[in-house]
């Protein structure tokens, strides 16, 4: 029975105004009763006895006077064993189960349990009389590749004692497996499932620490020039078709993390279908098994109600924090935060709030900052480390990085991987613009060495711009050689062939070997007669180097190709 009821007083798209009898709080969940349907909504504003709900369903058929049931609960997700391998919508409904229930055309007002109703092999780690507080592990269950830790609710206040706990054995996920008691004699029954409000960051750790370890992606331009740290944040803005989603897929497959969570926030349905079709077929390089075994996908397409976009990003980050507190490294990929911001703009307009830049709400920056600040590396109570790394794509109209969402994101992230239309049109992949992009994190190679090499790339771009004005004939041979060296670095290191089984994923050791030879080449003073000779020399060197990039490490062909590169360029050194 609902604690508090109200009645609809107005409907504006996905926002419904409700007068209420008792009291409601912000972010409280309410259900609008339309016939036999109960439509889920969240209170986003309370003003003078009227609550404004953003409804996560289509609002067709809602009429003034319809009853609303408030739950006295914040918008929450269920956390427990069985989340991995699943595909959810923004409200954590398992989509395959939803399809079985409703068919291919999903019905509104249908909400299913996200945690599969099954038995797990329970092993207690606490005994009767032991102390327990928020986020403490009291048992474990095996879940695929991992040992899933069963934790006390994160909103537990103070220290409690274990009054009873089940012996080792098989129990249903929702069975009471532990009873705890505080010093006032109050008892709580704990199961393997806990409920956590999505807009309340999960604590239960000892301290946060600086992200200081690179998250290896096996993509050269990222690992060497634009690194991301475990527990760090980065964004990938770029125009349509520049390769944002593909880059995220490569990252999710190759990143040096334990768990990957993908939040398709307002993505086109076609791209979401691609994810759902491809991911189960992708082989995890770590295990040789399906990548889905350590992946969770949150789907919220552009054809779904806009309000659910906000729910999807918060659902995803709450799940990420949950696995972080098990001592795991989690990568959260949000695609795309621009569409989340557009949903915020739409709801802000319906609330008649004073608009900011480009009609986005004035609190856009703080909301984006709140989201990215939930990333981080933490020390758990037992001394282990866990991390959440957040990578968000941004889809600025026309690739304009000056627009509000991109700028708000750049203020809070630690690395910026800006995709360029010019580079993608030139078939230079990944299309990350090295001149526009930056990173505050330490990479796999010493930053002073990277800076020297990058200096050639930068100087090469400057000379290229000059040549567009004065022509090649107006450029000195010395400058032309610098230009060729920068272009050489770009083609053999910054670009990567994702269709080549060898070049698509480059280990740290191999990147260091390639980079060392690259340094040697660009630092050399070559004996070149003229620009024609310089062009022919660097073209040949580039092709030899690219051939070496395609050879598997440790093979005879690899050594032969490396020696071929070395012999060719040393033959022309002064």
FIVOMAR-235076 format. One record per residue (C-alpha): residue number from 1; x, y, z. Coordinates in Angstrom, 2 decimals. Layout:
BEGIN
  num       px       py       pz
  NUM        X        Y        Z
...
// end
This chain:
BEGIN
  num       px       py       pz
    1     0.00     0.00     0.00
    2     1.40     3.38    -0.96
    3     2.30     5.69     1.93
    4     1.27     8.82     0.14
    5    -1.00     9.44    -2.82
    6    -1.52    12.30    -5.19
    7    -3.40    13.25    -8.31
    8    -2.26    14.45   -11.72
    9    -2.83    18.17   -12.26
   10    -1.04    18.63   -15.57
   11     0.91    16.80   -18.28
   12     3.69    18.33   -20.39
   13     5.40    15.68   -22.51
   14     7.36    13.43   -20.17
   15     6.80    15.74   -17.22
   16     3.71    15.30   -15.06
   17     2.64    17.67   -12.27
   18     1.06    16.02    -9.23
   19    -0.68    17.45    -6.18
   20    -0.02    15.30    -3.11
   21    -1.66    14.68     0.26
   22     1.22    14.22     2.66
   23     4.82    15.02     1.72
   24     7.29    13.93    -0.96
   25    11.03    14.31    -1.40
   26    13.20    15.04    -4.40
   27    14.29    11.94    -6.39
   28    11.45     9.90    -4.83
   29     9.83     7.33    -7.11
   30     6.13     7.61    -7.87
   31     3.81     5.47   -10.01
   32     1.06     7.02   -12.13
   33    -1.91     4.66   -12.30
   34    -3.44     4.58   -15.80
   35    -6.01     1.78   -15.99
   36    -4.12    -1.43   -15.27
   37    -0.75     0.20   -15.88
   38     1.59     1.76   -13.30
   39     4.01     4.16   -14.95
   40     7.25     4.88   -13.14
   41     8.42     8.43   -12.56
   42    10.90    10.34   -10.41
   43    10.26    13.57    -8.52
   44    12.58    16.26    -9.90
   45    11.01    19.30    -8.23
   46     8.67    20.01    -5.33
   47     7.07    23.44    -5.28
   48     4.12    24.70    -3.24
   49     2.34    21.38    -2.83
   50     2.98    20.25    -6.42
   51     5.53    17.58    -7.34
   52     6.95    17.49   -10.87
   53     7.71    13.95   -12.02
   54     9.86    12.99   -14.99
   55     8.15     9.86   -16.30
   56    10.29     7.05   -17.73
   57     7.53     5.85   -20.04
   58     5.37     7.26   -22.82
   59     2.77     9.49   -21.21
   60    -0.05     8.83   -23.69
   61    -3.38     8.43   -21.93
   62    -2.45    10.17   -18.66
   63    -5.27    12.51   -17.68
   64    -5.82    15.15   -15.03
   65    -7.14    13.47   -11.90
   66    -5.29    10.14   -12.39
   67    -4.00     8.68    -9.15
   68    -0.30     8.73    -8.29
   69     1.26     6.42    -5.69
   70     4.45     7.64    -4.03
   71     6.82     5.00    -2.67
   72     8.95     6.88    -0.13
   73    11.96     5.37    -1.92
   74    14.62     7.00    -4.05
   75    15.30     5.83    -7.59
   76    17.45     2.75    -6.95
   77    19.10    -0.25    -8.57
   78    19.46    -3.77    -7.24
   79    23.01    -5.02    -6.79
   80    24.01    -8.63    -6.35
   81    25.30   -11.72    -8.17
   82    23.92   -12.22   -11.66
   83    24.44    -8.73   -13.10
   84    27.30    -9.71   -15.40
   85    26.47   -10.74   -19.01
   86    23.11    -8.99   -18.78
   87    21.54    -6.34   -20.98
   88    19.35    -3.81   -19.16
   89    17.35    -0.74   -20.03
   90    17.93     2.52   -18.12
   91    15.65     1.38   -15.28
   92    17.54    -1.92   -14.93
   93    14.89    -4.06   -16.58
   94    16.57    -7.06   -18.21
   95    15.74    -6.58   -21.90
   96    15.86   -10.27   -22.98
   97    13.43   -11.17   -20.18
   98    11.30    -8.16   -21.07
   99    11.15    -9.38   -24.67
  100     9.98   -12.82   -23.48
  101     7.28   -11.17   -21.38
  102     6.07    -8.58   -23.88
  103     7.29    -9.64   -27.30
  104     9.41    -7.45   -29.55
  105     7.25    -4.38   -28.93
  106     7.89    -3.54   -25.30
  107     4.92    -2.57   -23.20
  108     5.01     0.35   -20.81
  109     4.52    -0.19   -17.12
  110     6.23    -3.61   -17.08
  111     9.10    -3.83   -14.57
  112    11.02    -7.04   -13.94
  113    13.50    -8.13   -11.29
  114    17.01    -7.37   -12.58
  115    18.68   -10.05   -10.47
  116    17.98   -13.59   -11.78
  117    15.99   -15.68    -9.31
  118    18.47   -18.51    -8.88
  119    20.58   -20.28    -6.26
  120    24.23   -19.44    -5.59
  121    26.98   -21.32    -3.77
  122    27.25   -19.25    -0.58
  123    30.46   -19.13     1.50
  124    30.35   -16.98     4.69
  125    33.39   -14.86     5.60
  126    31.93   -13.58     8.89
  127    30.82   -15.55    11.93
  128    28.33   -14.90    14.73
  129    29.52   -12.04    16.94
  130    31.69   -10.36    14.29
  131    31.29    -6.62    13.73
  132    29.93    -5.40    10.41
  133    29.45    -1.93     8.94
  134    28.42    -0.37     5.61
  135    30.02    -2.08     2.61
  136    31.73    -4.86     4.61
  137    31.92    -8.26     2.93
  138    30.22   -11.03     4.88
  139    30.20   -13.79     2.24
  140    31.30   -14.72    -1.28
  141    29.74   -16.54    -4.22
  142    31.44   -17.61    -7.47
  143    30.20   -15.59   -10.46
  144    31.81   -16.62   -13.75
  145    35.39   -15.36   -13.83
  146    35.13   -13.58   -10.46
  147    34.50   -14.20    -6.80
  148    31.47   -12.04    -6.12
  149    31.56   -10.46    -2.67
  150    28.28   -10.19    -0.78
  151    28.37    -6.86     1.04
  152    26.35    -5.17     3.75
  153    24.10    -2.33     2.52
  154    26.04     0.87     1.86
  155    23.51     2.97     3.82
  156    24.09     1.01     7.04
  157    24.65     3.48     9.90
  158    27.12     2.62    12.67
  159    28.54    -0.76    13.66
  160    26.38    -3.88    13.86
  161    26.98    -7.42    15.07
  162    26.32   -10.64    13.19
  163    23.50   -12.37    15.07
  164    23.20   -15.34    12.69
  165    24.63   -16.34     9.32
  166    23.99   -19.29     7.02
  167    26.52   -22.09     6.71
  168    28.28   -22.80     3.44
  169    25.76   -24.09     0.92
  170    23.40   -23.26    -1.93
  171    20.76   -20.59    -1.28
  172    18.39   -18.47    -3.33
  173    19.66   -14.99    -4.10
  174    16.80   -13.40    -2.12
  175    16.90   -15.72     0.89
  176    17.88   -14.21     4.24
  177    21.47   -15.39     4.66
  178    22.53   -13.15     7.53
  179    20.83   -11.36    10.45
  180    22.61    -8.39    12.04
  181    21.82    -6.45    15.22
  182    22.89    -3.06    16.57
  183    23.42    -1.96    20.18
  184    19.78    -0.83    20.39
  185    18.54    -4.33    19.67
  186    17.32    -3.50    16.15
  187    17.67    -6.31    13.64
  188    18.16    -6.38     9.86
  189    17.79    -9.34     7.56
  190    20.39    -9.41     4.78
  191    20.14   -11.31     1.50
  192    22.61   -11.44    -1.39
  193    20.81    -8.47    -3.01
  194    21.05    -4.85    -1.86
  195    19.22    -1.78    -3.11
  196    21.22     1.39    -3.76
  197    19.93     4.86    -4.79
  198    21.55     5.67    -8.13
  199    22.22     9.34    -7.37
  200    24.01     8.60    -4.09
  201    27.67     7.67    -4.60
  202    28.69     4.37    -2.98
  203    31.21     4.79    -0.16
  204    32.29     1.87     2.06
  205    36.02     2.27     1.34
  206    38.94     3.58     3.42
  207    40.13     6.44     1.19
  208    40.38     7.79    -2.34
  209    43.84     8.04    -3.87
  210    45.29     9.66    -6.97
  211    45.00     7.60   -10.16
  212    48.65     6.80   -10.89
  213    48.58     3.62   -12.99
  214    47.98     3.74   -16.76
  215    44.94     1.91   -18.12
  216    46.51     0.15   -21.08
  217    44.22     0.13   -24.13
  218    46.74    -1.35   -26.65
  219    46.03     1.69   -28.84
  220    49.39     3.42   -29.43
  221    48.24     7.03   -29.64
  222    46.36     6.67   -26.34
  223    48.84     4.62   -24.31
  224    51.88     6.67   -25.38
  225    50.70    10.19   -26.18
  226    47.27    10.58   -24.54
  227    47.19     8.10   -21.62
  228    44.24     7.30   -19.38
  229    44.76     6.27   -15.76
  230    42.87     3.55   -13.91
  231    40.37     5.53   -11.89
  232    40.70     8.50   -14.22
  233    38.30    10.21   -16.61
  234    38.44    11.00   -20.29
  235    36.14    12.17   -23.04
  236    36.00    11.47   -26.77
  237    34.17    14.24   -28.61
  238    33.85    14.18   -32.36
  239    31.48    14.71   -35.27
  240    29.13    12.05   -36.60
  241    30.97     9.24   -38.40
  242    34.42    10.04   -37.01
  243    34.67     6.70   -35.20
  244    33.66     7.41   -31.56
  245    31.67     4.22   -31.09
  246    34.25     2.03   -32.87
  247    36.99     3.47   -30.66
  248    34.91     2.65   -27.58
  249    34.41    -0.94   -28.80
  250    38.18    -1.36   -29.26
  251    38.80     0.11   -25.82
  252    36.23    -2.12   -24.14
  253    37.81    -5.19   -25.69
  254    41.47    -4.40   -25.04
  255    41.50    -2.22   -21.93
  256    43.41    -3.58   -18.96
  257    40.38    -3.77   -16.65
  258    38.27    -6.48   -15.02
  259    34.71    -5.30   -15.77
  260    33.34    -3.27   -18.70
  261    30.02    -1.44   -18.41
  262    28.57     0.16   -21.52
  263    25.85     2.79   -21.16
  264    24.29     3.43   -24.57
  265    22.62     6.68   -23.58
  266    20.23     7.92   -26.25
  267    22.15     6.16   -29.02
  268    20.50     5.42   -32.32
  269    18.72     2.07   -32.23
  270    20.82     0.74   -35.12
  271    24.08     1.31   -33.21
  272    22.65    -0.32   -30.07
  273    21.59    -3.36   -32.13
  274    25.17    -3.54   -33.46
  275    26.50    -3.61   -29.88
  276    24.05    -6.33   -28.86
  277    24.91    -8.45   -31.91
  278    28.68    -7.99   -31.84
  279    29.56    -8.16   -28.16
  280    28.46   -11.77   -27.52
  281    30.61   -12.79   -30.51
  282    33.71   -10.85   -29.43
  283    36.46   -13.00   -27.94
  284    38.04   -11.65   -24.78
  285    41.84   -11.52   -25.38
  286    42.36   -12.08   -21.64
  287    40.37   -15.30   -21.30
  288    39.72   -16.56   -24.82
  289    36.01   -16.66   -23.94
  290    33.11   -14.34   -24.74
  291    33.69   -10.70   -23.79
  292    30.11   -10.60   -22.43
  293    31.21   -12.71   -19.43
  294    32.70    -9.56   -17.89
  295    30.41    -6.99   -19.50
  296    27.14    -5.27   -18.57
  297    25.22    -3.29   -21.19
  298    22.71    -0.54   -20.35
  299    20.58     0.28   -23.40
  300    18.60     3.43   -23.78
  301    17.98     4.29   -27.40
  302    16.99     7.63   -28.89
  303    13.50     6.23   -29.54
  304    12.88     5.65   -25.82
  305    11.52     8.39   -23.51
  306    14.14    11.07   -22.94
  307    13.90    10.96   -19.14
  308    15.30     7.42   -19.11
  309    18.62     8.71   -20.48
  310    19.45    10.28   -17.16
  311    18.54     7.10   -15.32
  312    20.78     5.00   -17.59
  313    24.04     6.89   -16.84
  314    23.39     6.84   -13.08
  315    22.41     3.16   -13.16
  316    25.66     2.35   -14.97
  317    27.93     4.31   -12.62
  318    26.27     2.81    -9.52
  319    26.95    -0.71   -10.83
  320    30.54     0.33   -11.56
  321    31.04     1.56    -7.99
  322    29.60    -1.70    -6.68
  323    32.18    -3.83    -8.50
  324    34.92    -1.33    -7.59
  325    34.21    -2.05    -3.93
  326    35.09    -5.70    -4.61
  327    38.64    -4.62    -5.47
  328    38.08    -4.75    -9.24
  329    39.04    -2.30   -11.98
  330    35.92    -1.16   -13.85
  331    35.67     0.76   -17.13
  332    32.44     2.66   -17.74
  333    31.84     3.84   -21.30
  334    29.01     6.36   -21.71
  335    27.85     6.90   -25.30
  336    26.81     9.66   -25.58
  337    26.68    12.24   -22.78
  338    25.48    14.83   -25.33
  339    22.15    13.04   -25.59
  340    21.90    12.93   -21.81
  341    22.49    16.70   -21.80
  342    19.80    17.11   -24.46
  343    17.36    15.24   -22.21
  344    18.29    17.58   -19.35
  345    17.65    20.54   -21.64
  346    14.25    19.19   -22.60
  347    13.18    18.61   -18.98
  348    14.58    21.98   -17.91
  349    12.48    23.67   -20.61
  350     9.36    21.92   -19.37
  351    10.15    23.05   -15.82
  352    10.37    26.60   -17.25
  353    13.81    27.15   -15.73
  354    15.98    30.06   -16.83
  355    18.07    28.68   -19.72
  356    21.83    28.94   -19.98
  357    24.06    28.78   -23.05
  358    22.28    27.19   -26.07
  359    19.20    26.68   -23.86
  360    20.97    24.07   -21.72
  361    20.12    24.36   -18.01
  362    22.38    26.54   -15.87
  363    23.34    23.48   -13.79
  364    24.66    21.54   -16.80
  365    28.30    21.85   -15.71
  366    27.63    20.72   -12.14
  367    25.62    17.67   -13.31
  368    28.37    16.59   -15.69
  369    30.99    17.18   -12.99
  370    28.98    15.12   -10.47
  371    28.89    12.22   -12.91
  372    32.61    12.21   -13.75
  373    33.60    12.75   -10.12
  374    32.20     9.32    -9.31
  375    35.23     7.87   -11.09
  376    38.30     7.28    -8.97
  377    40.75     4.88    -7.44
  378    40.05     3.81    -3.86
  379    41.75     1.88    -1.09
  380    39.32    -0.61     0.43
  381    39.12    -1.37     4.15
  382    41.25    -4.49     3.71
  383    43.99    -2.60     1.82
  384    43.09    -3.74    -1.70
  385    42.62    -1.24    -4.54
  386    39.61    -0.78    -6.79
  387    38.89     1.74    -9.51
  388    36.21     3.16   -11.77
  389    37.41     4.73   -15.01
  390    34.83     6.78   -16.90
  391    35.10     7.46   -20.61
  392    32.31     9.47   -22.17
  393    31.73    10.31   -25.82
  394    30.39    13.73   -26.73
  395    28.56    14.39   -30.00
  396    28.91    18.14   -30.69
  397    26.95    19.35   -33.70
  398    29.30    19.69   -36.65
  399    32.27    18.70   -34.50
  400    32.24    22.11   -32.76
  401    34.22    21.63   -29.53
  402    33.23    25.10   -28.31
  403    29.64    24.04   -27.59
  404    28.50    23.88   -23.91
  405    28.50    20.08   -23.34
  406    32.04    19.60   -24.67
  407    33.35    22.59   -22.73
  408    31.64    21.49   -19.50
  409    33.17    18.03   -19.93
  410    36.68    19.35   -20.64
  411    36.66    21.20   -17.31
  412    36.40    17.97   -15.30
  413    38.10    15.17   -17.26
  414    41.76    14.19   -17.08
  415    42.23    13.38   -20.76
  416    40.74    14.72   -23.98
  417    40.69    12.55   -27.12
  418    39.23    14.87   -29.73
  419    38.25    13.21   -33.00
  420    38.81    15.17   -36.17
  421    36.62    15.20   -39.27
  422    39.71    16.05   -41.33
  423    41.59    12.97   -40.07
  424    38.64    10.60   -40.49
  425    38.04    11.90   -44.04
  426    41.72    11.22   -44.74
  427    41.20     7.66   -43.44
  428    43.58     8.22   -40.53
  429    42.33     5.97   -37.73
  430    41.92     6.30   -34.88
  431    40.92     9.81   -35.93
  432    42.18    11.40   -32.68
  433    43.67    14.79   -33.44
  434    47.08    14.79   -31.66
  435    47.34    18.57   -31.81
  436    43.93    19.26   -30.24
  437    43.98    16.45   -27.69
  438    45.74    16.30   -24.31
  439    46.15    14.21   -21.17
  440    47.12    14.96   -17.58
  441    48.06    11.35   -16.78
  442    51.35     9.45   -16.96
  443    51.70     7.04   -19.85
  444    53.74     3.91   -20.50
  445    56.73     5.92   -21.80
  446    58.56     8.76   -20.03
  447    56.85    12.07   -20.80
  448    60.10    13.87   -21.74
  449    60.78    11.31   -24.48
  450    57.20    11.59   -25.72
  451    57.44    15.39   -25.76
  452    60.52    15.28   -28.04
  453    58.79    13.04   -30.58
  454    55.57    15.03   -30.37
  455    57.60    18.18   -31.09
  456    58.25    16.84   -34.58
  457    54.54    16.13   -35.11
  458    53.67    19.67   -34.06
  459    56.43    21.29   -36.12
  460    55.47    19.13   -39.11
  461    51.88    20.41   -38.95
  462    53.15    24.01   -38.86
  463    55.36    23.44   -41.90
  464    52.46    21.76   -43.72
  465    50.32    24.85   -43.15
  466    53.13    27.04   -44.44
  467    53.53    24.85   -47.55
  468    49.86    25.35   -48.36
  469    50.68    29.05   -48.74
  470    54.20    29.13   -50.24
  471    54.23    25.69   -51.86
  472    56.79    22.94   -51.54
  473    59.31    24.90   -53.59
  474    59.19    27.77   -51.07
  475    60.21    25.47   -48.22
  476    63.82    24.77   -47.27
  477    65.16    21.20   -47.47
  478    65.76    21.24   -43.71
  479    62.11    22.15   -42.98
  480    60.89    19.63   -45.54
  481    62.78    16.82   -43.81
  482    61.22    17.85   -40.46
  483    57.82    17.77   -42.17
  484    58.50    14.27   -43.50
  485    59.66    13.07   -40.06
  486    56.42    14.32   -38.46
  487    54.31    12.66   -41.18
  488    56.32     9.48   -40.67
  489    55.54     9.42   -36.92
  490    51.86    10.03   -37.70
  491    51.54     7.20   -40.22
  492    53.55     4.49   -38.41
  493    52.66     5.21   -34.79
  494    49.65     7.49   -34.34
  495    47.61     5.54   -36.89
  496    46.72     1.91   -36.35
  497    45.11    -0.72   -38.57
  498    42.16    -2.13   -36.62
  499    41.57    -4.75   -39.34
  500    45.06    -6.20   -38.90
  501    45.03    -8.92   -36.20
  502    48.55    -7.91   -35.12
  503    48.52    -4.13   -35.48
  504    45.05    -3.70   -33.95
  505    46.30    -4.56   -30.45
  506    49.83    -3.55   -29.50
  507    51.26    -4.69   -26.17
  508    53.11    -2.30   -23.87
  509    56.46    -3.98   -24.52
  510    55.99    -3.76   -28.27
  511    54.96    -0.09   -28.06
  512    58.17     0.63   -26.16
  513    60.29    -1.22   -28.75
  514    58.61     0.59   -31.65
  515    58.91     3.95   -29.91
  516    62.63     3.44   -29.19
  517    63.35     2.78   -32.87
  518    61.10     5.72   -33.84
  519    63.13     8.03   -31.56
  520    66.35     6.82   -33.16
  521    65.04     7.49   -36.67
  522    63.75    11.01   -36.12
  523    66.85    12.03   -34.16
  524    69.09    10.97   -37.07
  525    70.59    13.39   -39.55
  526    70.02    11.91   -43.00
  527    72.07    12.44   -46.14
  528    69.37    13.49   -48.59
  529    70.15    15.29   -51.84
  530    66.86    17.14   -52.38
  531    63.13    17.06   -51.60
  532    62.47    14.39   -54.21
  533    65.11    12.21   -52.60
  534    63.71    12.95   -49.12
  535    60.17    12.05   -50.21
  536    61.29     8.77   -51.81
  537    63.40     7.86   -48.75
  538    60.61     8.46   -46.22
  539    58.01     6.70   -48.39
  540    60.21     3.60   -48.51
  541    61.00     3.83   -44.78
  542    57.29     4.26   -43.96
  543    56.35     1.14   -45.94
  544    59.07    -0.95   -44.29
  545    57.98     0.24   -40.85
  546    54.30    -0.51   -41.56
  547    55.26    -4.01   -42.74
  548    57.11    -4.49   -39.43
  549    53.99    -3.31   -37.53
  550    52.06    -6.16   -39.14
  551    54.50    -8.92   -38.10
  552    53.79   -10.99   -35.01
  553    56.26   -10.38   -32.19
  554    58.81   -13.12   -31.51
  555    58.72   -14.59   -35.05
  556    61.51   -14.76   -37.59
  557    59.55   -12.42   -39.87
  558    59.37    -9.85   -37.05
  559    63.15    -9.81   -36.54
  560    63.78    -9.74   -40.29
  561    61.40    -6.77   -40.78
  562    62.96    -4.88   -37.85
  563    66.47    -5.44   -39.18
  564    65.27    -4.31   -42.62
  565    64.02    -1.00   -41.19
  566    67.23    -0.48   -39.22
  567    69.54    -1.28   -42.15
  568    67.59     0.96   -44.53
  569    67.61     4.11   -42.42
  570    71.19     3.69   -41.11
  571    72.41     3.46   -44.71
  572    71.41     7.13   -45.19
  573    72.61     8.55   -41.86
  574    75.37    11.16   -42.19
// end
